């Protein structure tokens, strides 16, 4: 994200965000927190990305009217998720404040804050995005080349570390509790 300044994410086929970087405020503060808008995000992340051929990408407007691009993430020849670039507009996309005003009313967002977040949506040339999607397609191929076992191992190690920390915290709490009891 620091290199490209474009939101990126890896989502599974059910739309669950596995990894994300650089999400725009309009999504984190508004769309993902509102039940209906979030449902539109999930529909976009799953329905609009179906049938994208591995090695290619698909550019589309999500159901909340932002631009996204998806490319399949393949592991062991199996489609396991999608790599996304998103939450931007092309410099030749029409800017529609009226559409976002209507969305603010429909979702119950504060119109002024929502439109301010809309103004911060990055705008890129199609040429720049094409270069970025080629770069990220290579990243996706690299990620895809990792075996699923390595991915599961990394998750298991991270969960083990979280569990160990929780166990240490529980031990500290018990020690503190028992140290305050008389005669123990």
SULVENPE-V56618 format. One line per field, one symbol per residue. burial: + if it has 16 or more other ideal C-beta (glycine too) atoms within 10 Angstrom, else -. Layout:
# SULVENPE-V56618
burial=???
This chain:
# SULVENPE-V56618
burial=---+-++++++---+----+-++++++--++--+--++-+++-+++--+--+----++---++++++++++++++----++++++++++---+------+--++--+-+----++-++--+--+----+--++--++--+--++----------------------------------------
